């Protein structure tokens, strides 16, 4: 969470990047003013390799802004884990289907 004044200058933040409060491009603040927030935007990359899903909302009574963001690495790690679980599940399903079909045919042949 970060707070900026009406000109986009950082006032306070719960996180730092390279020892400083990260500042999004001025266009993001202008977009937030025009729309009430900067949605729908994807991600913000303040430095190479750091992607943040962020929302900027203007604060009406003082003209400042509040930015709330989350590192995309956590989301990407969850997606990778989900892909692995689904892939393993598909393999287990295919193998179990093959085994069931193999034994099922043997049992049916004995009954006929």
C-alpha positions as CSV (number, residue, x, y, z in Angstrom):
1,X,0.0,0.0,0.0
2,X,1.3,3.4,-0.9
3,X,0.0,6.9,-0.5
4,X,0.9,9.8,-3.0
5,X,0.0,13.5,-2.9
6,X,-1.9,15.2,-5.7
7,X,1.2,15.6,-7.8
8,X,2.1,11.9,-7.5
9,X,4.9,12.3,-5.0
10,X,5.1,9.5,-2.5
11,X,4.0,10.3,1.0
12,X,4.1,6.9,2.8
13,X,4.3,3.2,1.9
14,X,4.2,-0.2,3.5
15,X,6.9,-1.4,1.1
16,X,10.1,-0.2,-0.6
17,X,11.8,-1.1,-3.8
18,X,15.6,-0.5,-3.8
19,X,15.2,1.5,-0.6
20,X,12.6,3.9,-2.1
21,X,8.9,4.1,-2.5
22,X,8.1,3.1,-6.1
23,X,6.3,5.7,-8.2
24,X,4.1,4.6,-11.1
25,X,4.1,6.7,-14.3
26,X,2.2,10.0,-14.1
27,X,-0.2,8.7,-16.7
28,X,-1.5,6.2,-14.3
29,X,-2.5,8.9,-11.8
30,X,-4.2,10.9,-14.7
31,X,-6.1,7.8,-15.7
32,X,-7.2,7.2,-12.1
33,X,-8.4,10.8,-11.9
34,X,-10.4,10.5,-15.2
35,X,-12.0,7.1,-14.4
36,X,-12.1,7.0,-10.6
37,X,-9.4,4.3,-10.6
38,X,-6.9,3.0,-13.1
39,X,-8.7,-0.3,-13.8
40,X,-8.7,-2.3,-16.0
41,X,-4.9,-2.4,-16.1
42,X,-2.8,-5.5,-16.1
43,X,0.5,-5.0,-14.3
44,X,3.1,-2.5,-13.5
45,X,6.8,-3.2,-13.8
46,X,8.7,-0.7,-11.7
47,X,12.1,-2.4,-12.4
48,X,13.1,-5.3,-14.7
49,X,11.8,-8.6,-13.3
50,X,9.4,-7.2,-10.7
51,X,5.7,-7.2,-11.9
52,X,3.0,-5.8,-9.7
53,X,-0.7,-6.0,-10.1
54,X,-1.7,-2.6,-8.9
55,X,-4.8,-0.4,-8.5
56,X,-4.6,3.4,-8.0
57,X,-7.6,5.2,-6.5
58,X,-7.8,9.0,-6.1
59,X,-8.7,10.3,-2.7
60,X,-11.4,13.0,-3.3
61,X,-11.0,15.1,-0.1
62,X,-7.3,15.8,-0.4
63,X,-6.5,15.2,-4.1
64,X,-4.0,12.4,-3.3
65,X,-3.9,8.8,-4.4
66,X,-3.8,5.4,-2.8
67,X,-2.0,2.5,-4.6
68,X,-2.6,-1.1,-3.6
69,X,-0.5,-3.7,-5.3
70,X,0.6,-7.3,-5.1
71,X,3.7,-9.0,-6.5
72,X,2.8,-11.2,-9.5
73,X,5.4,-13.8,-8.6
74,X,3.1,-15.3,-6.0
75,X,0.3,-15.6,-8.6
76,X,2.6,-17.1,-11.2
77,X,3.9,-19.6,-8.7
78,X,0.3,-20.7,-7.9
79,X,-0.4,-21.0,-11.6
80,X,2.6,-23.2,-12.1
81,X,1.6,-25.4,-9.2
82,X,-1.9,-25.7,-10.5
83,X,-0.6,-26.7,-14.0
84,X,1.5,-29.4,-12.4
85,X,-1.4,-30.8,-10.3
86,X,-3.8,-30.8,-13.3
87,X,-1.1,-32.5,-15.5
88,X,-0.5,-35.2,-12.9
89,X,-4.2,-35.7,-12.4
90,X,-4.7,-36.1,-16.2
91,X,-1.9,-38.8,-16.3
92,X,-3.4,-40.6,-13.3
93,X,-6.8,-40.5,-15.0
94,X,-5.5,-41.8,-18.3
95,X,-3.6,-44.6,-16.7
96,X,-6.5,-45.7,-14.5
97,X,-8.8,-45.6,-17.5
98,X,-6.4,-47.8,-19.4
99,X,-6.1,-50.3,-16.5
100,X,-9.9,-50.3,-16.0
101,X,-10.4,-50.9,-19.7
102,X,-7.8,-53.6,-19.8
103,X,-9.2,-55.6,-16.9
104,X,-12.8,-54.8,-17.8
105,X,-12.3,-56.4,-21.2
106,X,-10.8,-59.5,-19.6
107,X,-13.7,-59.9,-17.2
108,X,-16.3,-59.4,-19.9
109,X,-14.7,-62.1,-22.1
110,X,-14.9,-64.6,-19.3
111,X,-18.6,-64.0,-18.8
112,X,-19.4,-64.3,-22.5
